[in-house]
Amino acid sequence: MIPLLTYPLALIALATIPALTAIYILRNRFRRRQVSSLVLWRFHAQSKAGGAKVHRLQLPLLFFLELLALLLLVAAATGPRWKLPQSSRPLIVVLNDSFSMRALQDGASTQDRAKDFLQKLFRRQPPPYTRLILAGAQPHSLGSTVARWSEVNRLLSQWKCWSSAAAMDSAITLASEIGGGQANILVLTDHKPADQMISNPRLEWHAFGRPLDNFAIVNASRTAFGGQDRCLLEIANDSDATHSTHLRVQAGSNTVQSSEISLGPRQSQRLVFNIPSTVPSLRATLDPDALAADNEIELLPPVRKHVRVRVALTNENLSAMVNRALDATGFRAALDQNPDLVIHADDSPVGSNAWDVTWSTIGATNTYAGPFIVDNSHPLAEGITLDGVIWTAAAATNVPGDVPVILAGNVPLLSEREDFLGRRHITLNLNPALSTVEDTPDWPILFWDILSWRTSEMPGLADSNARLGTEVILKTDREPVAITQPDGTQISFPKVGDELAIETPMPGIYSVVLGPATNQFSVNTLAADESDLSQCASGQWGKWSDDPVQRLAETSAVWIFGLLALAFLAAHMYLVAAAQGKS
Amino acid sequence: MDPAIRQSLQAGEQLGLRYALQIPQTASSGSGPRSGRRAGSSIDFQDYRDYQPGDDLRFIDWGIYARSDRLTIKLFREEVAPHLDLVLDGSRSMGLEQSRKPEAAALLAALLATSAANAQCSQAVWLSGEGFHRLPNDTLSPSAWDKMAWESARTPQQSIEILPPKLRRLGVRVLISDLLWPGEPLPLVRRLREGAAALFVVQLLARADATPPEHGNLRLVDSETGEETEIYIDSVIAKQYASNLAMLQQSWADACRQCGAQMTTLIAENLENSLSELESIQLLAPA
C-alpha cells in the first residue's frame, strides 16, 4: 500500500479522481426523453435484448483516458523507484578540510591538486551520483547527492580548508554508512593512511601533499596580568633541519619585537612578554613559507569583567576583612551602585540582578577541625583545601534546595542555590572570630572564586581570543545577538538563551553585537599537528575492486509514469479533436 | 378537446381557404354538385356521338335525325360528388410531448378538409384507435369537429385490422401519420388504396423525429408503449438513426409507388412553409 500521507502531491492528485468520476457521472447520467417510437432505435434495443439486464454506467473512452492519466500522475507523485542494472557505482568523496591542505608548492595548493584529480575522474568515469563529505574536526555531508560535475563543483565551493583538524576516520565511517557497501569511497587528503594496507574493496585513498618545511606559530595567548597583558607566543620549526625566520610583533602601530629566530629540527621557542592593557590588538607574523595560514596571529585584549560589590555587613571588623579580600582579587569594580553582588548578614532582597552572600554568624559556636568535605568541581570551591583549618559554624542542617559546597559532617558550611530568575544565593556558615580560615590562603581564594563565578555569569564574551574550530561562549541576558564573521557573513539570533556557543569556522576577527554593545574576538589558526607538513605525502592507497556481477541500483521511474500520462493525454486530445471534426 | 387542438383546427380552416383539393378525373361517386369528365345525366350538354344499340332512346337528337337521317345521341356531362376521406393516425406518437406534432396534425387535417370544401368535395374524417371511428361533426367545418385526440396505443395498422374505416369508393384518401411503427407498410397502403381515386400519404414528423438528439446519455421512452431504453448518443448512433429513418421512409415510398399512391413528408414545426409539398404531389391547388 502506498503511504499517501507522506506524499501530499499524490494525495491531492488522488482526491481529483472521485471529483472526475462525479463530474462524468453527473454529466453522463441518463436524461429522460420521450420519442415517438423506439422503432428507429431498434438497432440498439436489439443489442440490449440478449445482454445483461442491468445497464452498466455508460462512460466514454475519454473518462478512462483521464482516469488513467490521473492514476499515473498519482503514481509519479509518490516518487517510484525501480531497481535497474548499473554499470558504475555511486561515489562518495571524503575531503580533508584541515588547513594543512592550503599548503602551497609551485603555486598550487594541495586542495587544488585534489580538485584537479576529482575533475579528471569525472571526465574519465562519471559516477551515477556523487555525495561529498567534509572531514573537518567533525565530519559532515555537503548537501544532497548530485550527478553532474557542475553540481559537484558548486558544492566544492564550500570546501574552505579552514578546520583545525581532519577527522578522516569518522568521515570514512560516515561515508561507509551512507554508501551501504554499494558506493565507492574516494578520500582526498594530504597524508597517507594510518594503515597503508587498505582492506576495504570500495575505498581509494589519494594523497596530494608534499613534505615541506614550515615555520608556524603554534601557540598564542594574551591574558590579563594586573594592569598589563601578558602575551605568549610559541614558534615551532616543523622540519628536519635547522631553519630561521623573522618574527615581527606589533602592538597597535608600534613594533614590540622584530627578531630573527633560528630553530633546530623539531624545536620550538616560547616568547613571553607584557604589553599595556590599552593596546587594542597584537599582531605577530612570520616570514612567508609553504603554509601561510599559520604565519600570522592577532590577539585582542582579554575580557576584563568587574563586579560591583556592596558589603553590607554590620560587623565592622568583618566588613574590613572582606573588603580587603575582595580588593585583592582584582575583579572588584570601583562603584557599588546597582551591585552585582551583595554580601550581607541576613537574607533580605538585594535587587533585581544581584547575587548575594548571606553571612550568618548567629549561633555559630560549633567548632570543626575537619575532615571537611569539599566539592572541588564547584566553581566556589576551586583551589580550596582547608588544610589545618578550624571552622566555627552554627550546627544547622542543609536547607532543601541548597547545594552544599563545603560540609563538615552533615553541617553545610558553604552552600548555594539558584532562584527562578537565575540569581545565585550563597550561604556562608562561618564565625570568623572563632575560626582560622581568614588566616589561611583559603580566605582570599574563597572570595576570588565568588567573584570569578559571578564574572563568568555576567553578559558578554568569555574570551577574546580563541583557537580555530573551538567554540566561544557568549553569556546573554536573552537579548538578540548578531555575529559578523571575518568574511562578512552575518548571522542573527533573534532569540537566545542565557548562553550562546559561537562556532569559529575560519580565522580572523569576529564582531558580536549583543544588545547595544559590540564585542570582538579573534580566532587564530593554532594547531601544531596541521602546521607540521613534514608527514604530508602523495600517492594512492587501496583500489576499488571491479564488479564481478552487474549491480542493481534504485533509479527514479517518475519519468516513465510522466511519459505514459502524457501519452494518454495526447490520445485524449486526439479523440476530442476527432469528435469535434465529426460533429 | 384540447384548446390548442381547437385553435389549430381554426387556424387550419383559415389557411385552407387559400387552397382547393385537386380532384382526380377518376374521382366520382353518384350524382353530386360537381361535373365529371365523363358523360352523365346532368343537364349540361357535352357532345354528340352515333347511336349504339342499347343507348337510352330518350337522348336521341331527333332534329339531327330529321336533317341527316342518322341516329345521333346527345351526351351530357356527368354529375359527380367527389369525396375526401381523411385518415388520421390517432396513436400517441402523434401527440408527442414537447413537439408541435398534435397541433400540426390538426391544422393539416383542417386545411385539407377546408380545401376539399372549396373543391365542392364532401369529407369524412377517420381517427384510428380501437379501430377506425369518424370524428363527431366531421362533415361540418373543422372548427366544429370534436374529440380529436392522440391517445391510442395502437398503430393504424392494428386499428385497421380491428375495425377498418368505411371509405367511399372513388374518393380521395389522405393518410396523415408519422408512419413510425414497425412492420411492412405495403398491406396498409394497398388496403387504403383499394377503391380509391387517389391515395396521399402525408408523413408528419416532429423535428425531434427527423433529427437525432444531441450527444449524451438518454433514457428513451416510447410514447406509445411506454417502453424505455438507455443509450449513449454519439456520432455513430446518430448516423445510424438517420439511416434507419431513411430506410423507413424508403419502404413507405416503395409501397406507395407500388400502389400508385403519393407520399410526402412534412415537419410539424415547419408546416406552414412546407405546404408547397402538398401542391407538388397534386393534393392541393391554390383556390
Interface residues (C-beta under 8 A of the other chain):
Chain A: N28 R29 F30 R31 R32 R33 Q34 V35 S36 S37 L38 V39 L40 W41 R42 F43 H44 A45 K48 H55 Q58 P60 A579 K582 S583
Chain B: S93 M94 L96 E97 Q98 K101 D178 L180 W181 P182 L205 A206 A208 D209 P213 H215 G216 N217 L218 R219 L220 V221 D222 S223 E224 T225 E227 T229 E230 I231 Y232 D234 S235 I237 Q240 Y241 N244 L245 L248
